[in-house]
Structures are given as structure tokens and as C-alpha cells.
Amino acid sequence: MTLTTSHSTIDYLLDEANIHDTVTKMMLYVDLLRWDDIDKEVFTDNICVDYTGLLGGEATDVTRKEQIELWKRSIGGLEKTQHITTYAFAPTFFPAIVRRNTDHSS
């Protein structure tokens, strides 16, 4: 079986870099309390917030304004914060051709 995608390598790498930059920017802006910049440069109108790995429960859809207000209340009163993000990108859509071995005799 051969799987292909319509993404070029350059498009893939640009998308990957933009995702990384956006996540990094979001956490930096949170630490600097730059709420207006998160609103203008990071979030779309509606976002899915998923803290299930941390708090349990279910993912929820909120507006960007709601999420920013939640963060303001949660960390806005802290003297300092430092969010450190690690970079883990699942290369699900890498533009290379993937070949699966269908010979199961070995």
C-alpha cells in the first residue's frame, strides 16, 4: 500500500515552524501578561481547551475572550510565571511517500 499527500516538503516545514512559533508565542505572552497580543496574534475566535491530561473532565469549546479572561483570573495575580513548552510534533502528514510491507510471511 502506498500513501501520498498533496503537501510539499516546503509547505510541511513552514506549517511545522508556524505551529511551533505560535505555541511558543502564546506561552511567552501569557508569562508577560500580554493579553491583547494573545487575542490579536494567537487565538482564533473559538478554541478547544483540553486540560483532560491535567485535570480530567472533558475538552470544551470557548471563545478566545473567555480563555483569556480565565487566564487573567488564574495567573494574572501571580508575581511571575514561566511556561516552558517542549516541542513534539507528530509527523502524521509528512509529505514523503509511505510504503507498508504487506508481505507477512516473515
DSSP file (Angstrom, degrees, kcal/mol; ACC not computed):
  #  RESIDUE AA STRUCTURE BP1 BP2  ACC     N-H-->O    O-->H-N    N-H-->O    O-->H-N    TCO  KAPPA ALPHA  PHI   PSI    X-CA   Y-CA   Z-CA
    1    1 A M              0   0    0      0, 0.0    99,-1.8     0, 0.0     2,-0.5   0.000 360.0 360.0 360.0 136.5    0.0    0.0    0.0
    2    2 A T  E     -A   99   0A   0     97,-0.2     2,-0.4    95,-0.0    97,-0.2  -0.975 360.0-163.7-119.7 129.2    1.3    3.4   -0.9
    3    3 A L  E     +A   98   0A   0     95,-1.8    95,-1.6    -2,-0.5     2,-0.3  -0.918  11.5 178.2-110.9 137.4    0.1    6.6    0.9
    4    4 A T        -     0   0    0     -2,-0.4     2,-0.3    93,-0.2    93,-0.1  -0.917  11.6-155.8-132.2 161.8    0.7   10.1   -0.6
    5    5 A T        -     0   0    0     90,-0.3    88,-0.0    -2,-0.3    89,-0.0  -0.873  24.9-127.3-130.1 166.9   -0.2   13.6    0.4
    6    6 A S  S    S+     0   0    0     -2,-0.3     2,-0.3     2,-0.1    -1,-0.0   0.392  75.4 109.8 -94.1   3.2   -0.6   16.8   -1.5
    7    7 A H        -     0   0    0     86,-0.1    -2,-0.2    89,-0.1     2,-0.2  -0.606  62.0-139.8 -80.6 135.6    1.7   18.7    0.8
    8    8 A S     >  -     0   0    0     -2,-0.3     4,-2.5     1,-0.1     5,-0.2  -0.536  25.6-111.6 -83.8 161.7    5.1   19.7   -0.5
    9    9 A T  H  > S+     0   0    0      1,-0.2     4,-2.6     2,-0.2     5,-0.2   0.898 119.2  51.3 -60.1 -40.9    8.1   19.4    1.8
   10   10 A I  H  > S+     0   0    0      2,-0.2     4,-2.5     1,-0.2    -1,-0.2   0.923 110.0  48.8 -64.3 -44.0    8.4   23.2    2.0
   11   11 A D  H  > S+     0   0    0      2,-0.2     4,-2.7     1,-0.2    -2,-0.2   0.922 111.9  50.1 -60.6 -43.5    4.7   23.6    2.9
   12   12 A Y  H  X S+     0   0    0     -4,-2.5     4,-2.7     1,-0.2    -2,-0.2   0.943 112.3  46.1 -59.3 -49.5    5.1   21.0    5.6
   13   13 A L  H  X S+     0   0    0     -4,-2.6     4,-2.3     1,-0.2    -1,-0.2   0.874 113.1  49.7 -65.1 -37.6    8.2   22.6    7.1
   14   14 A L  H  X S+     0   0    0     -4,-2.5     4,-2.5     2,-0.2    -1,-0.2   0.918 111.8  48.4 -66.0 -43.2    6.6   26.1    7.0
   15   15 A D  H  X S+     0   0    0     -4,-2.7     4,-2.5    -5,-0.2    -2,-0.2   0.933 111.9  49.7 -60.3 -45.8    3.4   24.7    8.7
   16   16 A E  H  X S+     0   0    0     -4,-2.7     4,-2.3     1,-0.2    -2,-0.2   0.918 112.3  47.1 -60.2 -45.2    5.6   23.0   11.3
   17   17 A A  H  X S+     0   0    0     -4,-2.3     4,-2.7     1,-0.2    -1,-0.2   0.891 111.7  50.9 -64.8 -40.0    7.6   26.2   12.0
   18   18 A N  H  X S+     0   0    0     -4,-2.5     4,-2.3     2,-0.2    -2,-0.2   0.890 109.9  49.6 -66.3 -39.2    4.4   28.3   12.3
   19   19 A I  H  X S+     0   0    0     -4,-2.5     4,-2.4     2,-0.2     5,-0.2   0.946 112.9  47.4 -62.8 -47.8    2.8   25.9   14.7
   20   20 A H  H  X S+     0   0    0     -4,-2.3     4,-2.4     1,-0.2     5,-0.2   0.930 113.1  48.1 -58.4 -47.7    6.0   25.9   16.9
   21   21 A D  H  X S+     0   0    0     -4,-2.7     4,-2.6     1,-0.2    -1,-0.2   0.880 111.3  50.5 -63.0 -39.2    6.2   29.7   16.7
   22   22 A T  H  X S+     0   0    0     -4,-2.3     4,-2.5     2,-0.2    -1,-0.2   0.919 111.9  46.1 -67.6 -43.8    2.5   30.2   17.7
   23   23 A V  H  X S+     0   0    0     -4,-2.4     4,-2.0     2,-0.2    -2,-0.2   0.925 115.3  47.2 -64.3 -43.9    2.7   27.8   20.7
   24   24 A T  H  X S+     0   0    0     -4,-2.4     4,-2.3    -5,-0.2    -2,-0.2   0.921 112.9  49.1 -62.5 -44.6    5.9   29.5   21.9
   25   25 A K  H  X S+     0   0    0     -4,-2.6     4,-2.8    -5,-0.2     5,-0.2   0.903 108.2  54.7 -61.6 -42.6    4.4   33.0   21.4
   26   26 A M  H  X S+     0   0    0     -4,-2.5     4,-1.9     1,-0.2    -1,-0.2   0.936 111.6  42.6 -58.7 -48.3    1.3   32.0   23.3
   27   27 A M  H  X S+     0   0    0     -4,-2.0     4,-2.3     2,-0.2    56,-0.3   0.877 113.7  51.7 -70.7 -36.1    3.1   30.9   26.3
   28   28 A L  H  X S+     0   0    0     -4,-2.3     4,-2.0     2,-0.2    -1,-0.2   0.933 110.3  49.3 -62.4 -45.5    5.5   33.8   26.3
   29   29 A Y  H  <>S+     0   0    0     -4,-2.8     5,-2.8     1,-0.2     4,-0.4   0.861 109.0  52.9 -64.0 -35.8    2.6   36.3   26.0
   30   30 A V  H ><5S+     0   0    0     -4,-1.9     3,-1.2    -5,-0.2    -1,-0.2   0.951 110.4  47.4 -62.0 -47.7    0.9   34.5   29.0
   31   31 A D  H 3<5S+     0   0    0     -4,-2.3    50,-0.4     1,-0.3    -2,-0.2   0.833 115.5  44.8 -63.6 -32.2    4.1   34.9   31.1
   32   32 A L  T 3<5S-     0   0    0     -4,-2.0    -1,-0.3    -5,-0.1    -2,-0.2   0.410 110.0-123.7 -90.4   1.6    4.4   38.6   30.1
   33   33 A L  T < 5 +     0   0    0     -3,-1.2     2,-1.4    -4,-0.4     3,-0.2   0.845  56.5 154.4  58.3  37.0    0.7   39.2   30.7
   34   34 A R     >< +     0   0    0     -5,-2.8     4,-1.7     1,-0.2     3,-0.4  -0.539   5.7 160.8 -94.1  68.3    0.3   40.4   27.1
   35   35 A W  H  >  +     0   0    0     -2,-1.4     4,-2.3     1,-0.2    -1,-0.2   0.859  68.5  55.2 -62.1 -40.1   -3.4   39.5   26.8
   36   36 A D  H  > S+     0   0    0     -3,-0.2     4,-2.3     1,-0.2    -1,-0.2   0.866 106.9  51.7 -63.1 -35.4   -4.1   41.8   23.9
   37   37 A D  H  >>S+     0   0    0     -3,-0.4     4,-3.2     2,-0.2     5,-0.5   0.874 107.9  51.0 -70.5 -36.1   -1.3   40.2   21.9
   38   38 A I  I  X>S+     0   0    0     -4,-1.7     5,-2.0     1,-0.2     4,-1.7   0.936 112.1  48.9 -61.6 -44.2   -2.7   36.7   22.6
   39   39 A D  I  <5S+     0   0    0     -4,-2.3    -2,-0.2     1,-0.2    -1,-0.2   0.906 121.6  33.2 -60.8 -43.7   -6.1   38.0   21.4
   40   40 A K  I  <5S+     0   0    0     -4,-2.3    -2,-0.2    -5,-0.1    -1,-0.2   0.852 131.1  25.5 -83.6 -36.6   -4.7   39.5   18.2
   41   41 A E  I  <5S+     0   0    0     -4,-3.2    -3,-0.2    -5,-0.2    -2,-0.2   0.632 124.7  30.0-109.1 -16.3   -1.9   37.2   17.2
   42   42 A V  I  <<S+     0   0    0     -4,-1.7    -3,-0.2    -5,-0.5     2,-0.1   0.851  97.7  61.9-114.3 -55.9   -2.5   33.7   18.7
   43   43 A F      < -     0   0    0     -5,-2.0     2,-0.1     1,-0.1    -1,-0.1  -0.432  60.1-140.5 -85.8 149.9   -6.1   32.7   19.1
   44   44 A T        -     0   0    0      2,-0.2    20,-0.2    -2,-0.1    -1,-0.1  -0.383  46.5 -89.3 -84.7 177.9   -8.9   32.2   16.6
   45   45 A D  S    S+     0   0    0     -2,-0.1    19,-2.3     1,-0.1     2,-0.4   0.916 114.4  26.4 -58.8 -44.8  -12.4   33.3   17.5
   46   46 A N  E    S-B   63   0B   0     17,-0.3     2,-0.3    18,-0.1    17,-0.2  -0.953  74.0-176.1-122.5 140.0  -13.3   29.9   19.1
   47   47 A I  E     -B   62   0B   0     15,-3.1    15,-2.7    -2,-0.4     2,-0.6  -0.938  26.5-124.6-133.6 155.9  -10.9   27.4   20.5
   48   48 A C  E     -B   61   0B   0     -2,-0.3     2,-0.5    13,-0.2    13,-0.2  -0.902  25.3-158.3 -98.7 121.7  -11.0   24.0   22.0
   49   49 A V  E     -B   60   0B   0     11,-3.5    11,-2.5    -2,-0.6     2,-0.5  -0.897  10.6-177.0-104.5 124.8   -9.5   23.9   25.5
   50   50 A D        +     0   0    0     -2,-0.5     3,-0.2     9,-0.2     9,-0.1  -0.871  23.3 151.5-129.8  98.7   -8.3   20.4   26.6
   51   51 A Y    >>> +     0   0    0     -2,-0.5     4,-3.8     7,-0.3     3,-1.2   0.091  39.0 117.5-105.3  19.6   -7.0   20.1   30.2
   52   52 A T  H 3>5S+     0   0    0      1,-0.3     4,-1.2     3,-0.2    -1,-0.1   0.842  71.8  54.9 -61.1 -34.6   -8.1   16.5   30.5
   53   53 A G  H 345S+     0   0    0     -3,-0.2    -1,-0.3     1,-0.2    -2,-0.1   0.755 121.6  30.2 -68.4 -22.5   -4.5   15.2   30.9
   54   54 A L  H <45S+     0   0    0     -3,-1.2    -2,-0.2     2,-0.2    -1,-0.2   0.822 139.7  13.3-100.9 -44.4   -4.0   17.6   33.8
   55   55 A L  H  <5S-     0   0    0     -4,-3.8    -3,-0.2     1,-0.3    -2,-0.1   0.475  91.2-132.7-116.9  -6.0   -7.4   18.0   35.4
   56   56 A G     << +     0   0    0     -4,-1.2    -1,-0.3    -5,-0.7    -5,-0.2  -0.479  62.8  95.3  78.6-159.7   -9.6   15.2   33.9
   57   57 A G  S    S-     0   0    0     -2,-0.1     2,-0.3    -5,-0.1    -1,-0.1  -0.420  80.8 -54.7  76.3-150.1  -13.1   16.1   32.7
   58   58 A E        -     0   0    0     -2,-0.1    -7,-0.3    -3,-0.1     2,-0.1  -0.908  48.5 -99.2-130.0 155.4  -13.7   16.9   29.1
   59   59 A A        -     0   0    0     -2,-0.3     2,-0.3    -9,-0.1    -9,-0.2  -0.441  43.2-160.2 -66.8 147.2  -12.4   19.2   26.4
   60   60 A T  E     -B   49   0B   0    -11,-2.5   -11,-3.5    -2,-0.1     2,-0.5  -0.956  17.0-126.0-133.3 152.7  -14.6   22.3   25.9
   61   61 A D  E     +B   48   0B   0     -2,-0.3     2,-0.3   -13,-0.2   -13,-0.2  -0.849  38.4 164.3 -96.2 130.0  -15.1   24.9   23.2
   62   62 A V  E     -B   47   0B   0    -15,-2.7   -15,-3.1    -2,-0.5     2,-0.2  -0.901  38.8-101.8-136.9 165.3  -14.7   28.5   24.4
   63   63 A T  E  >  -B   46   0B   0     -2,-0.3     4,-2.1   -17,-0.2   -17,-0.3  -0.514  35.2-114.4 -81.3 160.2  -14.2   31.9   22.8
   64   64 A R  H  > S+     0   0    0    -19,-2.3     4,-2.5     1,-0.2     5,-0.2   0.883 118.3  55.5 -62.5 -36.1  -10.8   33.4   22.8
   65   65 A K  H  > S+     0   0    0    -20,-0.3     4,-2.4     1,-0.2    -1,-0.2   0.906 106.5  50.6 -62.7 -41.6  -12.1   36.2   25.1
   66   66 A E  H  > S+     0   0    0      2,-0.2     4,-2.2     1,-0.2    -1,-0.2   0.917 111.8  47.3 -62.5 -43.2  -13.4   33.6   27.6
   67   67 A Q  H  X S+     0   0    0     -4,-2.1     4,-2.5     2,-0.2    -2,-0.2   0.912 111.8  49.6 -66.1 -42.1  -10.0   31.8   27.7
   68   68 A I  H  X S+     0   0    0     -4,-2.5     4,-2.6     1,-0.2    -1,-0.2   0.915 110.9  49.9 -63.4 -42.1   -8.0   35.0   28.1
   69   69 A E  H  X S+     0   0    0     -4,-2.4     4,-2.2     2,-0.2    -1,-0.2   0.891 109.6  51.9 -63.5 -39.1  -10.3   36.1   31.0
   70   70 A L  H  X S+     0   0    0     -4,-2.2     4,-2.4     2,-0.2    -2,-0.2   0.934 111.7  46.1 -61.6 -46.2   -9.8   32.7   32.6
   71   71 A W  H  X>S+     0   0    0     -4,-2.5     4,-3.0     2,-0.2     5,-0.8   0.895 109.3  55.0 -64.4 -39.6   -6.1   33.0   32.4
   72   72 A K  H  X5S+     0   0    0     -4,-2.6     4,-1.4     1,-0.2     5,-0.3   0.934 113.4  41.8 -58.2 -45.6   -6.2   36.6   33.7
   73   73 A R  H  <5S+     0   0    0     -4,-2.2     4,-0.3     1,-0.2    -1,-0.2   0.877 118.2  47.0 -68.4 -37.7   -8.1   35.4   36.8
   74   74 A S  H  <5S+     0   0    0     -4,-2.4    -2,-0.2    -5,-0.2    -3,-0.2   0.912 134.9   4.5 -74.7 -44.0   -5.9   32.3   37.2
   75   75 A I  H ><5S+     0   0    0     -4,-3.0     3,-1.5    -5,-0.2    -3,-0.2   0.487 100.4  95.5-122.8  -5.8   -2.4   33.7   36.8
   76   76 A G  T 3<<S+     0   0    0     -4,-1.4    -3,-0.1    -5,-0.8    -4,-0.1   0.779  88.6  50.4 -60.7 -26.5   -2.8   37.5   36.5
   77   77 A G  T 3  S+     0   0    0     -4,-0.3    -1,-0.3    -5,-0.3     2,-0.1   0.527  86.9 104.5 -89.7  -6.0   -2.2   38.0   40.2
   78   78 A L  S <  S-     0   0    0     -3,-1.5     3,-0.1     1,-0.1    -3,-0.1  -0.476  71.5-134.4 -75.4 146.7    1.0   35.9   40.3
   79   79 A E  S    S-     0   0    0      1,-0.2     2,-0.3    -2,-0.1    -1,-0.1   0.933  83.0  -3.4 -66.6 -45.6    4.2   37.8   40.6
   80   80 A K        -     0   0    0      2,-0.0     2,-0.3    -3,-0.0    -1,-0.2  -0.994  60.4-174.6-146.1 148.3    6.0   35.8   37.9
   81   81 A T        -     0   0    0    -50,-0.4     2,-0.3    -2,-0.3    -6,-0.0  -0.979   5.0-167.0-137.6 154.4    5.3   32.7   35.7
   82   82 A Q        -     0   0    0     -2,-0.3     2,-0.5     2,-0.0   -54,-0.1  -0.866   4.6-167.0-143.8 108.9    7.4   30.8   33.3
   83   83 A H        -     0   0    0     -2,-0.3     2,-0.5   -56,-0.3   -52,-0.1  -0.829   5.9-163.9 -94.4 128.3    5.8   28.3   30.9
   84   84 A I        -     0   0    0     -2,-0.5     2,-0.4   -57,-0.0    -2,-0.0  -0.959   5.0-163.0-114.2 123.4    8.2   26.0   29.2
   85   85 A T        -     0   0    0     -2,-0.5     2,-0.3   -61,-0.0   -61,-0.0  -0.842   6.6-147.9-106.6 142.8    7.0   24.2   26.2
   86   86 A T        -     0   0    0     -2,-0.4     2,-0.8     2,-0.1    -2,-0.0  -0.757  21.5-120.2-101.8 156.9    8.6   21.1   24.7
   87   87 A Y        +     0   0    0     -2,-0.3     2,-0.5     2,-0.0   -67,-0.0  -0.842  42.6 155.1-105.2 107.0    8.4   20.5   21.0
   88   88 A A        +     0   0    0     -2,-0.8     2,-0.6     2,-0.0    -2,-0.1  -0.940  12.6 177.5-130.3 110.1    6.7   17.3   20.0
   89   89 A F        -     0   0    0     -2,-0.5    -2,-0.0     2,-0.0   -73,-0.0  -0.954  24.4-139.9-117.9 119.1    5.3   17.3   16.5
   90   90 A A        -     0   0    0     -2,-0.6     2,-2.5     1,-0.1     3,-0.4  -0.670  12.9-143.6 -78.6 115.1    3.7   14.2   15.2
   91   91 A P    >   +     0   0    0      0, 0.0     3,-1.2     0, 0.0    -1,-0.1  -0.221  50.5 140.4 -77.9  53.3    4.7   13.9   11.6
   92   92 A T  T 3  S+     0   0    0     -2,-2.5    -2,-0.0     1,-0.3    -3,-0.0   0.845  74.6  37.3 -63.1 -35.5    1.3   12.5   10.5
   93   93 A F  T 3  S+     0   0    0     -3,-0.4    -1,-0.3   -81,-0.1   -86,-0.1   0.066  76.7 152.5-109.7  24.9    1.2   14.4    7.3
   94   94 A F    <   -     0   0    0     -3,-1.2   -85,-0.1     1,-0.2   -87,-0.1  -0.328  49.7-127.8 -57.1 135.6    4.9   14.4    6.3
   95   95 A P  S    S+     0   0    0      0, 0.0   -90,-0.3     0, 0.0    -1,-0.2   0.413  72.9 109.9 -74.6   4.3    5.0   14.6    2.5
   96   96 A A  S    S-     0   0    0      1,-0.1     2,-0.4   -92,-0.1   -89,-0.1  -0.380  79.4-102.3 -74.1 158.4    7.1   11.6    1.9
   97   97 A I        -     0   0    0    -93,-0.1     2,-0.5    -2,-0.1   -93,-0.2  -0.688  34.6-148.9 -80.1 130.4    5.7    8.5    0.4
   98   98 A V  E     -A    3   0A   0    -95,-1.6   -95,-1.8    -2,-0.4     2,-0.5  -0.887  10.0-164.9-104.0 127.3    5.0    5.9    3.0
   99   99 A R  E     -A    2   0A   0     -2,-0.5     2,-0.4   -97,-0.2   -97,-0.2  -0.946   3.7-156.7-113.2 129.8    5.3    2.3    1.9
  100  100 A R        -     0   0    0    -99,-1.8     2,-0.7    -2,-0.5    -2,-0.0  -0.874  20.6-123.8-104.4 136.4    3.8   -0.5    4.1
  101  101 A N        -     0   0    0     -2,-0.4    -2,-0.0     1,-0.2     0, 0.0  -0.683  27.1-179.7 -77.8 115.4    5.1   -4.0    3.8
  102  102 A T        +     0   0    0     -2,-0.7     2,-0.9     2,-0.0    -1,-0.2   0.411  53.3 101.7 -96.5   1.4    2.2   -6.2    3.0
  103  103 A D        +     0   0    0      1,-0.1     3,-0.4     2,-0.0    -2,-0.1  -0.776  42.6 172.3 -87.8 106.5    4.3   -9.4    3.0
  104  104 A H        +     0   0    0     -2,-0.9    -1,-0.1     1,-0.2    -2,-0.0   0.149  48.0 102.4-100.6  18.2    3.5  -11.0    6.3
  105  105 A S              0   0    0      1,-0.2    -1,-0.2     0, 0.0    -2,-0.0   0.695 360.0 360.0 -77.4 -18.4    5.4  -14.3    5.6
  106  106 A S              0   0    0     -3,-0.4    -1,-0.2     0, 0.0    -2,-0.1   0.473 360.0 360.0 -96.4 360.0    8.5  -13.4    7.6
